[in-house]
Amino acid sequence: MQVSIKEFLDDCGLNEPFYPGKRVIKKLPQSGENKSHCIVYDWRDPDKIRIEVKAGLSGRDLPPKELSKYPVSFQTPTYIKLDVNDNTNACTKGEKK
């Protein structure tokens, strides 16, 4: 299946420039303890975009003792990898491709 990177990121709500070599962390704070999480958009590999949901707001892996306080859905790796066939899809908000 082929998707437009720009359209996909617009649907994800990423509203800042994203291009090969960039890593963006979108914080999703929630009320209550151990519920906040973030989405890490990682395009450091020019051939793949990795999008991962992580516990906490830093975008880093939490130590197991802290991670165990979060819901199980945040305790296991939750990500997708998109193969990029053409890097010309890099986009800036408002730019039309």
N, CA, C and O atoms as a CHARMM CRD file, in Angstrom:
* protein
*
  388
    1    1 MET  N      0.84400  -1.17400   0.00000 PROA 1      0.00000
    2    1 MET  CA     0.00000   0.00000   0.00000 PROA 1      0.00000
    3    1 MET  C      0.88800   1.23600   0.00000 PROA 1      0.00000
    4    1 MET  O      1.88400   1.28400   0.72100 PROA 1      0.00000
    5    2 GLN  N      0.54500   2.20600  -0.78100 PROA 2      0.00000
    6    2 GLN  CA     1.29700   3.45100  -0.81700 PROA 2      0.00000
    7    2 GLN  C      0.47000   4.56500  -0.19200 PROA 2      0.00000
    8    2 GLN  O     -0.73300   4.68000  -0.43100 PROA 2      0.00000
    9    3 VAL  N      1.14500   5.38700   0.61900 PROA 3      0.00000
   10    3 VAL  CA     0.48700   6.53100   1.23900 PROA 3      0.00000
   11    3 VAL  C      1.37200   7.75200   1.04800 PROA 3      0.00000
   12    3 VAL  O      2.59100   7.63400   0.91900 PROA 3      0.00000
   13    4 SER  N      0.76500   8.89900   1.03200 PROA 4      0.00000
   14    4 SER  CA     1.50700  10.15200   0.99100 PROA 4      0.00000
   15    4 SER  C      1.98600  10.47100   2.39800 PROA 4      0.00000
   16    4 SER  O      1.18400  10.50600   3.33200 PROA 4      0.00000
   17    5 ILE  N      3.27200  10.70200   2.55800 PROA 5      0.00000
   18    5 ILE  CA     3.82200  11.02000   3.87600 PROA 5      0.00000
   19    5 ILE  C      3.17400  12.28400   4.41100 PROA 5      0.00000
   20    5 ILE  O      2.80700  12.34400   5.58500 PROA 5      0.00000
   21    6 LYS  N      3.02800  13.29000   3.56800 PROA 6      0.00000
   22    6 LYS  CA     2.43300  14.54800   4.01500 PROA 6      0.00000
   23    6 LYS  C      1.00500  14.33300   4.51800 PROA 6      0.00000
   24    6 LYS  O      0.64800  14.81900   5.59200 PROA 6      0.00000
   25    7 GLU  N      0.19200  13.61400   3.75600 PROA 7      0.00000
   26    7 GLU  CA    -1.19100  13.36100   4.17300 PROA 7      0.00000
   27    7 GLU  C     -1.24400  12.54400   5.46500 PROA 7      0.00000
   28    7 GLU  O     -2.05400  12.82100   6.34900 PROA 7      0.00000
   29    8 PHE  N     -0.38000  11.54300   5.56700 PROA 8      0.00000
   30    8 PHE  CA    -0.34700  10.71200   6.76600 PROA 8      0.00000
   31    8 PHE  C     -0.01000  11.54900   7.99300 PROA 8      0.00000
   32    8 PHE  O     -0.67000  11.42500   9.02500 PROA 8      0.00000
   33    9 LEU  N      1.01200  12.40300   7.89400 PROA 9      0.00000
   34    9 LEU  CA     1.41800  13.23200   9.03000 PROA 9      0.00000
   35    9 LEU  C      0.36900  14.27000   9.37300 PROA 9      0.00000
   36    9 LEU  O      0.18000  14.59900  10.54400 PROA 9      0.00000
   37   10 ASP  N     -0.31300  14.78900   8.36700 PROA 10     0.00000
   38   10 ASP  CA    -1.41700  15.71600   8.63200 PROA 10     0.00000
   39   10 ASP  C     -2.51900  15.00100   9.42600 PROA 10     0.00000
   40   10 ASP  O     -3.06500  15.56300  10.37600 PROA 10     0.00000
   41   11 ASP  N     -2.84000  13.76300   9.03500 PROA 11     0.00000
   42   11 ASP  CA    -3.85400  12.99100   9.75400 PROA 11     0.00000
   43   11 ASP  C     -3.41400  12.68800  11.18500 PROA 11     0.00000
   44   11 ASP  O     -4.24900  12.59600  12.08400 PROA 11     0.00000
   45   12 CYS  N     -2.10000  12.53200  11.40000 PROA 12     0.00000
   46   12 CYS  CA    -1.55800  12.26200  12.74600 PROA 12     0.00000
   47   12 CYS  C     -1.55500  13.51100  13.62000 PROA 12     0.00000
   48   12 CYS  O     -1.40500  13.41400  14.83800 PROA 12     0.00000
   49   13 GLY  N     -1.71700  14.67500  13.01300 PROA 13     0.00000
   50   13 GLY  CA    -1.71500  15.91400  13.77200 PROA 13     0.00000
   51   13 GLY  C     -0.32400  16.49500  13.98800 PROA 13     0.00000
   52   13 GLY  O     -0.15500  17.37800  14.83000 PROA 13     0.00000
   53   14 LEU  N      0.67100  16.02200  13.25000 PROA 14     0.00000
   54   14 LEU  CA     2.02200  16.57800  13.36400 PROA 14     0.00000
   55   14 LEU  C      2.04100  17.89300  12.59600 PROA 14     0.00000
   56   14 LEU  O      1.85200  17.91000  11.38000 PROA 14     0.00000
   57   15 ASN  N      2.26700  18.97500  13.29700 PROA 15     0.00000
   58   15 ASN  CA     2.17400  20.29200  12.66700 PROA 15     0.00000
   59   15 ASN  C      3.48700  21.05100  12.71000 PROA 15     0.00000
   60   15 ASN  O      3.50100  22.26600  12.90500 PROA 15     0.00000
   61   16 GLU  N      4.58200  20.34500  12.53100 PROA 16     0.00000
   62   16 GLU  CA     5.88300  20.99700  12.43700 PROA 16     0.00000
   63   16 GLU  C      6.68100  20.31400  11.33400 PROA 16     0.00000
   64   16 GLU  O      6.33800  19.20800  10.91400 PROA 16     0.00000
   65   17 PRO  N      7.73600  20.95800  10.86400 PROA 17     0.00000
   66   17 PRO  CA     8.50800  20.35900   9.76400 PROA 17     0.00000
   67   17 PRO  C      9.03000  18.97500  10.13900 PROA 17     0.00000
   68   17 PRO  O      9.46400  18.73700  11.26600 PROA 17     0.00000
   69   18 PHE  N      8.97600  18.07600   9.16900 PROA 18     0.00000
   70   18 PHE  CA     9.46100  16.71100   9.36700 PROA 18     0.00000
   71   18 PHE  C     10.12400  16.27300   8.06800 PROA 18     0.00000
   72   18 PHE  O      9.51300  16.33300   7.00100 PROA 18     0.00000
   73   19 TYR  N     11.34600  15.84300   8.15900 PROA 19     0.00000
   74   19 TYR  CA    12.13400  15.51800   6.97000 PROA 19     0.00000
   75   19 TYR  C     13.20600  14.48800   7.34700 PROA 19     0.00000
   76   19 TYR  O     13.43600  14.24900   8.53200 PROA 19     0.00000
   77   20 PRO  N     13.86300  13.87600   6.35000 PROA 20     0.00000
   78   20 PRO  CA    14.89000  12.87400   6.66300 PROA 20     0.00000
   79   20 PRO  C     15.94600  13.44100   7.61200 PROA 20     0.00000
   80   20 PRO  O     16.42500  14.56000   7.43000 PROA 20     0.00000
   81   21 GLY  N     16.29800  12.65400   8.62200 PROA 21     0.00000
   82   21 GLY  CA    17.28000  13.07000   9.62400 PROA 21     0.00000
   83   21 GLY  C     16.65500  13.65300  10.87300 PROA 21     0.00000
   84   21 GLY  O     17.36100  13.91900  11.84600 PROA 21     0.00000
   85   22 LYS  N     15.35100  13.85700  10.87000 PROA 22     0.00000
   86   22 LYS  CA    14.66300  14.52000  11.99400 PROA 22     0.00000
   87   22 LYS  C     13.96000  13.51000  12.89800 PROA 22     0.00000
   88   22 LYS  O     13.46500  12.47800  12.44700 PROA 22     0.00000
   89   23 ARG  N     13.93500  13.84000  14.18000 PROA 23     0.00000
   90   23 ARG  CA    13.18600  13.07800  15.19000 PROA 23     0.00000
   91   23 ARG  C     12.31500  14.07500  15.94700 PROA 23     0.00000
   92   23 ARG  O     12.82300  15.06100  16.48000 PROA 23     0.00000
   93   24 VAL  N     11.02200  13.82700  15.99600 PROA 24     0.00000
   94   24 VAL  CA    10.06600  14.73800  16.64000 PROA 24     0.00000
   95   24 VAL  C      9.31600  13.96100  17.72600 PROA 24     0.00000
   96   24 VAL  O      8.89500  12.82300  17.51800 PROA 24     0.00000
   97   25 ILE  N      9.15900  14.60000  18.88200 PROA 25     0.00000
   98   25 ILE  CA     8.40400  13.99700  19.97200 PROA 25     0.00000
   99   25 ILE  C      7.15000  14.84200  20.19700 PROA 25     0.00000
  100   25 ILE  O      7.24000  16.02700  20.51500 PROA 25     0.00000
  101   26 LYS  N      5.99000  14.22500  20.03000 PROA 26     0.00000
  102   26 LYS  CA     4.72200  14.90700  20.27300 PROA 26     0.00000
  103   26 LYS  C      4.20300  14.43600  21.62700 PROA 26     0.00000
  104   26 LYS  O      3.84000  13.27100  21.78500 PROA 26     0.00000
  105   27 LYS  N      4.16900  15.33500  22.59600 PROA 27     0.00000
  106   27 LYS  CA     3.75700  15.01300  23.96300 PROA 27     0.00000
  107   27 LYS  C      2.23900  15.00300  24.07400 PROA 27     0.00000
  108   27 LYS  O      1.55900  15.88100  23.54300 PROA 27     0.00000
  109   28 LEU  N      1.71900  13.99700  24.77000 PROA 28     0.00000
  110   28 LEU  CA     0.28500  13.86600  24.99300 PROA 28     0.00000
  111   28 LEU  C      0.02300  13.72400  26.49400 PROA 28     0.00000
  112   28 LEU  O     -0.23400  12.62600  26.98700 PROA 28     0.00000
  113   29 PRO  N      0.09000  14.85100  27.21500 PROA 29     0.00000
  114   29 PRO  CA    -0.13000  14.77700  28.66900 PROA 29     0.00000
  115   29 PRO  C     -1.57800  14.39700  28.97800 PROA 29     0.00000
  116   29 PRO  O     -2.51200  14.84000  28.31000 PROA 29     0.00000
  117   30 GLN  N     -1.73800  13.57100  30.00200 PROA 30     0.00000
  118   30 GLN  CA    -3.05300  13.13200  30.46700 PROA 30     0.00000
  119   30 GLN  C     -3.15600  13.43500  31.95800 PROA 30     0.00000
  120   30 GLN  O     -2.14600  13.45500  32.66100 PROA 30     0.00000
  121   31 SER  N     -4.35200  13.66500  32.43000 PROA 31     0.00000
  122   31 SER  CA    -4.50400  13.89200  33.86600 PROA 31     0.00000
  123   31 SER  C     -4.38300  12.55500  34.59200 PROA 31     0.00000
  124   31 SER  O     -4.76800  11.51000  34.06700 PROA 31     0.00000
  125   32 GLY  N     -3.84800  12.60500  35.79000 PROA 32     0.00000
  126   32 GLY  CA    -3.63700  11.38300  36.56900 PROA 32     0.00000
  127   32 GLY  C     -2.21000  10.89400  36.41800 PROA 32     0.00000
  128   32 GLY  O     -1.50800  11.23500  35.46600 PROA 32     0.00000
  129   33 GLU  N     -1.80400  10.09100  37.37700 PROA 33     0.00000
  130   33 GLU  CA    -0.44100   9.58500  37.37500 PROA 33     0.00000
  131   33 GLU  C     -0.26100   8.46700  36.35100 PROA 33     0.00000
  132   33 GLU  O     -1.16800   7.66900  36.11600 PROA 33     0.00000
  133   34 ASN  N      0.90700   8.42600  35.75500 PROA 34     0.00000
  134   34 ASN  CA     1.32500   7.34200  34.86900 PROA 34     0.00000
  135   34 ASN  C      0.37800   7.09000  33.70300 PROA 34     0.00000
  136   34 ASN  O      0.15400   5.94400  33.31500 PROA 34     0.00000
  137   35 LYS  N     -0.17100   8.15300  33.15100 PROA 35     0.00000
  138   35 LYS  CA    -1.03400   8.03100  31.98100 PROA 35     0.00000
  139   35 LYS  C     -0.48800   8.81900  30.79400 PROA 35     0.00000
  140   35 LYS  O     -0.84900   8.55000  29.64800 PROA 35     0.00000
  141   36 SER  N      0.38000   9.79100  31.06700 PROA 36     0.00000
  142   36 SER  CA     0.91300  10.61500  29.98300 PROA 36     0.00000
  143   36 SER  C      1.81000   9.76900  29.08900 PROA 36     0.00000
  144   36 SER  O      2.51100   8.86600  29.54500 PROA 36     0.00000
  145   37 HSD  N      1.76300  10.09000  27.81500 PROA 37     0.00000
  146   37 HSD  CA     2.58000   9.36700  26.85400 PROA 37     0.00000
  147   37 HSD  C      2.96700  10.30600  25.72400 PROA 37     0.00000
  148   37 HSD  O      2.54300  11.46100  25.69100 PROA 37     0.00000
  149   38 CYS  N      3.75700   9.81600  24.81800 PROA 38     0.00000
  150   38 CYS  CA     4.17300  10.63100  23.68600 PROA 38     0.00000
  151   38 CYS  C      4.25000   9.75700  22.44300 PROA 38     0.00000
  152   38 CYS  O      4.27500   8.52900  22.51600 PROA 38     0.00000
  153   39 ILE  N      4.28700  10.42800  21.30900 PROA 39     0.00000
  154   39 ILE  CA     4.48100   9.73900  20.03600 PROA 39     0.00000
  155   39 ILE  C      5.79600  10.23800  19.47600 PROA 39     0.00000
  156   39 ILE  O      6.01400  11.44300  19.34800 PROA 39     0.00000
  157   40 VAL  N      6.67000   9.30200  19.14300 PROA 40     0.00000
  158   40 VAL  CA     7.98300   9.64000  18.61100 PROA 40     0.00000
  159   40 VAL  C      7.96500   9.36800  17.10800 PROA 40     0.00000
  160   40 VAL  O      7.78300   8.23400  16.66500 PROA 40     0.00000
  161   41 TYR  N      8.15700  10.43100  16.34200 PROA 41     0.00000
  162   41 TYR  CA     8.28000  10.32400  14.88800 PROA 41     0.00000
  163   41 TYR  C      9.76900  10.36200  14.58100 PROA 41     0.00000
  164   41 TYR  O     10.42600  11.36600  14.85600 PROA 41     0.00000
  165   42 ASP  N     10.30700   9.30200  14.02300 PROA 42     0.00000
  166   42 ASP  CA    11.74600   9.18300  13.81500 PROA 42     0.00000
  167   42 ASP  C     12.04600   8.89600  12.34600 PROA 42     0.00000
  168   42 ASP  O     11.69100   7.84000  11.82300 PROA 42     0.00000
  169   43 TRP  N     12.70400   9.85300  11.69000 PROA 43     0.00000
  170   43 TRP  CA    13.06300   9.68700  10.27700 PROA 43     0.00000
  171   43 TRP  C     14.58200   9.79800  10.13200 PROA 43     0.00000
  172   43 TRP  O     15.07400  10.32500   9.13400 PROA 43     0.00000
  173   44 ARG  N     15.32300   9.30400  11.12400 PROA 44     0.00000
  174   44 ARG  CA    16.77900   9.37000  11.05600 PROA 44     0.00000
  175   44 ARG  C     17.33800   8.40900  10.01600 PROA 44     0.00000
  176   44 ARG  O     18.41200   8.65100   9.46500 PROA 44     0.00000
  177   45 ASP  N     16.62800   7.32600   9.74200 PROA 45     0.00000
  178   45 ASP  CA    16.99700   6.42800   8.64800 PROA 45     0.00000
  179   45 ASP  C     16.25300   6.93400   7.41700 PROA 45     0.00000
  180   45 ASP  O     15.02200   6.89700   7.39500 PROA 45     0.00000
  181   46 PRO  N     16.96000   7.40600   6.39400 PROA 46     0.00000
  182   46 PRO  CA    16.26600   8.01000   5.25400 PROA 46     0.00000
  183   46 PRO  C     15.32400   7.05700   4.50900 PROA 46     0.00000
  184   46 PRO  O     14.46400   7.51000   3.75400 PROA 46     0.00000
  185   47 ASP  N     15.47600   5.74600   4.71100 PROA 47     0.00000
  186   47 ASP  CA    14.64600   4.77700   4.01300 PROA 47     0.00000
  187   47 ASP  C     13.41500   4.35000   4.80400 PROA 47     0.00000
  188   47 ASP  O     12.54300   3.67200   4.26100 PROA 47     0.00000
  189   48 LYS  N     13.32900   4.73500   6.08000 PROA 48     0.00000
  190   48 LYS  CA    12.20800   4.31500   6.93100 PROA 48     0.00000
  191   48 LYS  C     11.79600   5.42700   7.89200 PROA 48     0.00000
  192   48 LYS  O     12.62800   6.18300   8.39300 PROA 48     0.00000
  193   49 ILE  N     10.50600   5.50400   8.13100 PROA 49     0.00000
  194   49 ILE  CA     9.97000   6.36500   9.18400 PROA 49     0.00000
  195   49 ILE  C      9.42400   5.42400  10.25400 PROA 49     0.00000
  196   49 ILE  O      8.64300   4.51800   9.96300 PROA 49     0.00000
  197   50 ARG  N      9.84500   5.65000  11.48600 PROA 50     0.00000
  198   50 ARG  CA     9.35500   4.84600  12.61000 PROA 50     0.00000
  199   50 ARG  C      8.49700   5.76000  13.48600 PROA 50     0.00000
  200   50 ARG  O      8.92600   6.84700  13.87400 PROA 50     0.00000
  201   51 ILE  N      7.29200   5.31000  13.78700 PROA 51     0.00000
  202   51 ILE  CA     6.37400   6.05800  14.63200 PROA 51     0.00000
  203   51 ILE  C      6.03700   5.16000  15.80900 PROA 51     0.00000
  204   51 ILE  O      5.50500   4.06400  15.63700 PROA 51     0.00000
  205   52 GLU  N      6.35600   5.64300  17.02500 PROA 52     0.00000
  206   52 GLU  CA     6.22600   4.81300  18.21700 PROA 52     0.00000
  207   52 GLU  C      5.48600   5.54300  19.32700 PROA 52     0.00000
  208   52 GLU  O      5.70000   6.73600  19.54300 PROA 52     0.00000
  209   53 VAL  N      4.61900   4.83100  20.02400 PROA 53     0.00000
  210   53 VAL  CA     3.94300   5.35100  21.21000 PROA 53     0.00000
  211   53 VAL  C      4.76400   4.91000  22.41400 PROA 53     0.00000
  212   53 VAL  O      5.05500   3.72500  22.57100 PROA 53     0.00000
  213   54 LYS  N      5.14400   5.88300  23.27900 PROA 54     0.00000
  214   54 LYS  CA     5.97300   5.57100  24.44700 PROA 54     0.00000
  215   54 LYS  C      5.35000   6.13700  25.71800 PROA 54     0.00000
  216   54 LYS  O      4.68800   7.17500  25.69700 PROA 54     0.00000
  217   55 ALA  N      5.57500   5.44000  26.81000 PROA 55     0.00000
  218   55 ALA  CA     5.13700   5.91800  28.12300 PROA 55     0.00000
  219   55 ALA  C      5.98600   7.13300  28.51000 PROA 55     0.00000
  220   55 ALA  O      7.16200   7.21000  28.15400 PROA 55     0.00000
  221   56 GLY  N      5.39200   8.07400  29.23500 PROA 56     0.00000
  222   56 GLY  CA     6.11000   9.27500  29.64900 PROA 56     0.00000
  223   56 GLY  C      6.11600  10.31900  28.55000 PROA 56     0.00000
  224   56 GLY  O      5.56800  10.10100  27.46900 PROA 56     0.00000
  225   57 LEU  N      6.73700  11.44900  28.83000 PROA 57     0.00000
  226   57 LEU  CA     6.73000  12.55500  27.88100 PROA 57     0.00000
  227   57 LEU  C      8.10100  12.85300  27.28300 PROA 57     0.00000
  228   57 LEU  O      8.22700  13.76200  26.46200 PROA 57     0.00000
  229   58 SER  N      9.12600  12.10600  27.67800 PROA 58     0.00000
  230   58 SER  CA    10.48600  12.41600  27.22600 PROA 58     0.00000
  231   58 SER  C     10.83500  11.80100  25.87600 PROA 58     0.00000
  232   58 SER  O     11.73000  12.29300  25.18900 PROA 58     0.00000
  233   59 GLY  N     10.14300  10.73700  25.48800 PROA 59     0.00000
  234   59 GLY  CA    10.48700  10.03800  24.26100 PROA 59     0.00000
  235   59 GLY  C     11.58500   9.00700  24.46500 PROA 59     0.00000
  236   59 GLY  O     11.99000   8.33000  23.52000 PROA 59     0.00000
  237   60 ARG  N     12.06300   8.88800  25.68500 PROA 60     0.00000
  238   60 ARG  CA    13.11000   7.90800  26.00500 PROA 60     0.00000
  239   60 ARG  C     12.46600   6.66900  26.61800 PROA 60     0.00000
  240   60 ARG  O     11.34700   6.71200  27.12800 PROA 60     0.00000
  241   61 ASP  N     13.21300   5.55700  26.55100 PROA 61     0.00000
  242   61 ASP  CA    12.75600   4.33500  27.21200 PROA 61     0.00000
  243   61 ASP  C     12.85900   4.53000  28.72200 PROA 61     0.00000
  244   61 ASP  O     13.89500   4.96400  29.22500 PROA 61     0.00000
  245   62 LEU  N     11.80000   4.21300  29.43500 PROA 62     0.00000
  246   62 LEU  CA    11.79900   4.33100  30.89300 PROA 62     0.00000
  247   62 LEU  C     12.40000   3.07300  31.50900 PROA 62     0.00000
  248   62 LEU  O     12.29700   1.98700  30.93800 PROA 62     0.00000
  249   63 PRO  N     13.03400   3.22300  32.68700 PROA 63     0.00000
  250   63 PRO  CA    13.52900   2.02500  33.37700 PROA 63     0.00000
  251   63 PRO  C     12.34800   1.11500  33.75200 PROA 63     0.00000
  252   63 PRO  O     11.24900   1.60600  34.00600 PROA 63     0.00000
  253   64 PRO  N     12.57000  -0.20700  33.78700 PROA 64     0.00000
  254   64 PRO  CA    11.47500  -1.14400  34.06600 PROA 64     0.00000
  255   64 PRO  C     10.67800  -0.82600  35.33500 PROA 64     0.00000
  256   64 PRO  O      9.46300  -1.02000  35.36600 PROA 64     0.00000
  257   65 LYS  N     11.34700  -0.34300  36.36800 PROA 65     0.00000
  258   65 LYS  CA    10.63900  -0.04000  37.63200 PROA 65     0.00000
  259   65 LYS  C      9.59400   1.05800  37.41800 PROA 65     0.00000
  260   65 LYS  O      8.49100   0.97600  37.95800 PROA 65     0.00000
  261   66 GLU  N      9.93500   2.08300  36.63500 PROA 66     0.00000
  262   66 GLU  CA     8.98400   3.17100  36.34300 PROA 66     0.00000
  263   66 GLU  C      7.94500   2.73800  35.32400 PROA 66     0.00000
  264   66 GLU  O      6.76300   3.05900  35.44800 PROA 66     0.00000
  265   67 LEU  N      8.39500   2.01100  34.32300 PROA 67     0.00000
  266   67 LEU  CA     7.50900   1.58300  33.24200 PROA 67     0.00000
  267   67 LEU  C      6.38300   0.68500  33.76200 PROA 67     0.00000
  268   67 LEU  O      5.27400   0.71100  33.22800 PROA 67     0.00000
  269   68 SER  N      6.65700  -0.09000  34.78100 PROA 68     0.00000
  270   68 SER  CA     5.64600  -1.01600  35.32500 PROA 68     0.00000
  271   68 SER  C      4.44200  -0.29600  35.91600 PROA 68     0.00000
  272   68 SER  O      3.40800  -0.92400  36.14300 PROA 68     0.00000
  273   69 LYS  N      4.54700   0.99500  36.17100 PROA 69     0.00000
  274   69 LYS  CA     3.43200   1.78100  36.71700 PROA 69     0.00000
  275   69 LYS  C      2.43800   2.19700  35.63300 PROA 69     0.00000
  276   69 LYS  O      1.31900   2.60800  35.93900 PROA 69     0.00000
  277   70 TYR  N      2.84700   2.09100  34.36200 PROA 70     0.00000
  278   70 TYR  CA     2.01800   2.52000  33.23800 PROA 70     0.00000
  279   70 TYR  C      1.13100   1.37600  32.75900 PROA 70     0.00000
  280   70 TYR  O      1.41100   0.21500  33.05900 PROA 70     0.00000
  281   71 PRO  N      0.06200   1.68600  32.01600 PROA 71     0.00000
  282   71 PRO  CA    -0.78200   0.63000  31.45500 PROA 71     0.00000
  283   71 PRO  C      0.05300  -0.32800  30.58200 PROA 71     0.00000
  284   71 PRO  O      1.06700   0.06100  30.00200 PROA 71     0.00000
  285   72 VAL  N     -0.39300  -1.56100  30.50700 PROA 72     0.00000
  286   72 VAL  CA     0.33300  -2.58800  29.75500 PROA 72     0.00000
  287   72 VAL  C      0.55700  -2.16700  28.29800 PROA 72     0.00000
  288   72 VAL  O      1.58400  -2.49900  27.70600 PROA 72     0.00000
  289   73 SER  N     -0.38700  -1.44900  27.73500 PROA 73     0.00000
  290   73 SER  CA    -0.24300  -1.02400  26.33300 PROA 73     0.00000
  291   73 SER  C      0.97600  -0.13000  26.11900 PROA 73     0.00000
  292   73 SER  O      1.47400  -0.04300  24.99700 PROA 73     0.00000
  293   74 PHE  N      1.47000   0.53700  27.16600 PROA 74     0.00000
  294   74 PHE  CA     2.67400   1.37200  27.04900 PROA 74     0.00000
  295   74 PHE  C      3.92900   0.61000  27.46600 PROA 74     0.00000
  296   74 PHE  O      5.03900   1.10900  27.28200 PROA 74     0.00000
  297   75 GLN  N      3.77200  -0.57700  28.01600 PROA 75     0.00000
  298   75 GLN  CA     4.92200  -1.33600  28.49700 PROA 75     0.00000
  299   75 GLN  C      5.56600  -2.18500  27.39700 PROA 75     0.00000
  300   75 GLN  O      6.69700  -2.64300  27.55700 PROA 75     0.00000
  301   76 THR  N      4.88300  -2.39300  26.32100 PROA 76     0.00000
  302   76 THR  CA     5.41300  -3.18700  25.22700 PROA 76     0.00000
  303   76 THR  C      5.68500  -2.27200  24.03300 PROA 76     0.00000
  304   76 THR  O      4.99000  -1.27000  23.86300 PROA 76     0.00000
  305   77 PRO  N      6.67100  -2.59100  23.21000 PROA 77     0.00000
  306   77 PRO  CA     6.93400  -1.73900  22.03800 PROA 77     0.00000
  307   77 PRO  C      5.69400  -1.64400  21.14900 PROA 77     0.00000
  308   77 PRO  O      5.13000  -2.65700  20.73500 PROA 77     0.00000
  309   78 THR  N      5.28700  -0.42400  20.86800 PROA 78     0.00000
  310   78 THR  CA     4.12300  -0.15900  20.02400 PROA 78     0.00000
  311   78 THR  C      4.55000   0.82200  18.94800 PROA 78     0.00000
  312   78 THR  O      4.65600   2.02300  19.20000 PROA 78     0.00000
  313   79 TYR  N      4.79300   0.31200  17.74900 PROA 79     0.00000
  314   79 TYR  CA     5.29900   1.17000  16.68600 PROA 79     0.00000
  315   79 TYR  C      4.92100   0.62900  15.31400 PROA 79     0.00000
  316   79 TYR  O      4.51300  -0.52200  15.15900 PROA 79     0.00000
  317   80 ILE  N      5.07100   1.49900  14.33300 PROA 80     0.00000
  318   80 ILE  CA     4.98000   1.08400  12.93400 PROA 80     0.00000
  319   80 ILE  C      6.20800   1.62800  12.22600 PROA 80     0.00000
  320   80 ILE  O      6.76700   2.65100  12.62200 PROA 80     0.00000
  321   81 LYS  N      6.61500   0.94700  11.19300 PROA 81     0.00000
  322   81 LYS  CA     7.70700   1.41000  10.33900 PROA 81     0.00000
  323   81 LYS  C      7.15400   1.55600   8.93600 PROA 81     0.00000
  324   81 LYS  O      6.50600   0.65400   8.40500 PROA 81     0.00000
  325   82 LEU  N      7.42000   2.69900   8.35500 PROA 82     0.00000
  326   82 LEU  CA     6.98400   2.96100   6.99000 PROA 82     0.00000
  327   82 LEU  C      8.21000   3.00400   6.09000 PROA 82     0.00000
  328   82 LEU  O      9.15700   3.74200   6.36100 PROA 82     0.00000
  329   83 ASP  N      8.19800   2.22100   5.02700 PROA 83     0.00000
  330   83 ASP  CA     9.27700   2.28500   4.04600 PROA 83     0.00000
  331   83 ASP  C      9.07900   3.52800   3.19800 PROA 83     0.00000
  332   83 ASP  O      7.96700   3.82700   2.76400 PROA 83     0.00000
  333   84 VAL  N     10.16400   4.24600   2.96800 PROA 84     0.00000
  334   84 VAL  CA    10.10800   5.46300   2.17000 PROA 84     0.00000
  335   84 VAL  C     10.80200   5.17700   0.84100 PROA 84     0.00000
  336   84 VAL  O     11.99100   4.86200   0.80200 PROA 84     0.00000
  337   85 ASN  N     10.05200   5.28900  -0.22600 PROA 85     0.00000
  338   85 ASN  CA    10.61800   5.04900  -1.55200 PROA 85     0.00000
  339   85 ASN  C     11.16800   6.31800  -2.17600 PROA 85     0.00000
  340   85 ASN  O     12.03700   6.25700  -3.04500 PROA 85     0.00000
  341   86 ASP  N     10.66900   7.47100  -1.73900 PROA 86     0.00000
  342   86 ASP  CA    11.02800   8.72800  -2.37100 PROA 86     0.00000
  343   86 ASP  C     11.08600   9.82100  -1.31500 PROA 86     0.00000
  344   86 ASP  O     10.05000  10.20500  -0.77200 PROA 86     0.00000
  345   87 ASN  N     12.27300  10.33000  -1.01200 PROA 87     0.00000
  346   87 ASN  CA    12.43800  11.34600   0.03500 PROA 87     0.00000
  347   87 ASN  C     11.90800  12.71200  -0.35900 PROA 87     0.00000
  348   87 ASN  O     11.94600  13.63500   0.45400 PROA 87     0.00000
  349   88 THR  N     11.42100  12.87000  -1.56700 PROA 88     0.00000
  350   88 THR  CA    10.88500  14.17100  -1.95700 PROA 88     0.00000
  351   88 THR  C      9.57400  14.46500  -1.25800 PROA 88     0.00000
  352   88 THR  O      9.02500  15.55500  -1.41500 PROA 88     0.00000
  353   89 ASN  N      9.05900  13.51400  -0.48700 PROA 89     0.00000
  354   89 ASN  CA     7.81100  13.72200   0.24600 PROA 89     0.00000
  355   89 ASN  C      8.01500  14.51400   1.53900 PROA 89     0.00000
  356   89 ASN  O      7.04100  14.81300   2.23000 PROA 89     0.00000
  357   90 ALA  N      9.26200  14.86200   1.88100 PROA 90     0.00000
  358   90 ALA  CA     9.49800  15.65400   3.09300 PROA 90     0.00000
  359   90 ALA  C      8.64500  16.91000   3.00300 PROA 90     0.00000
  360   90 ALA  O      8.51700  17.49800   1.92900 PROA 90     0.00000
  361   91 CYS  N      8.07000  17.31900   4.10500 PROA 91     0.00000
  362   91 CYS  CA     7.13800  18.43400   4.01400 PROA 91     0.00000
  363   91 CYS  C      7.25400  19.37300   5.20500 PROA 91     0.00000
  364   91 CYS  O      7.72000  19.00600   6.28400 PROA 91     0.00000
  365   92 THR  N      6.82200  20.56600   4.96700 PROA 92     0.00000
  366   92 THR  CA     6.70200  21.57900   5.97900 PROA 92     0.00000
  367   92 THR  C      5.23300  21.96100   6.04600 PROA 92     0.00000
  368   92 THR  O      4.56300  22.01800   5.01500 PROA 92     0.00000
  369   93 LYS  N      4.72600  22.22200   7.23500 PROA 93     0.00000
  370   93 LYS  CA     3.31500  22.56800   7.38200 PROA 93     0.00000
  371   93 LYS  C      2.96100  23.70600   6.43500 PROA 93     0.00000
  372   93 LYS  O      3.65500  24.72100   6.37300 PROA 93     0.00000
  373   94 GLY  N      1.89000  23.52200   5.71300 PROA 94     0.00000
  374   94 GLY  CA     1.42300  24.54600   4.79000 PROA 94     0.00000
  375   94 GLY  C      1.97200  24.38400   3.38300 PROA 94     0.00000
  376   94 GLY  O      1.46600  25.00500   2.44800 PROA 94     0.00000
  377   95 GLU  N      2.98800  23.56600   3.22000 PROA 95     0.00000
  378   95 GLU  CA     3.58800  23.34900   1.91700 PROA 95     0.00000
  379   95 GLU  C      2.75400  22.32100   1.16300 PROA 95     0.00000
  380   95 GLU  O      2.31600  21.33200   1.75000 PROA 95     0.00000
  381   96 LYS  N      2.53300  22.54100  -0.11400 PROA 96     0.00000
  382   96 LYS  CA     1.76900  21.60000  -0.92200 PROA 96     0.00000
  383   96 LYS  C      2.71800  20.83300  -1.80900 PROA 96     0.00000
  384   96 LYS  O      3.58600  21.41200  -2.46200 PROA 96     0.00000
  385   97 LYS  N      2.54700  19.52800  -1.82800 PROA 97     0.00000
  386   97 LYS  CA     3.37100  18.66000  -2.69300 PROA 97     0.00000
  387   97 LYS  C      2.47100  17.88700  -3.61100 PROA 97     0.00000
  388   97 LYS  O      2.95000  17.09600  -4.42300 PROA 97     0.00000
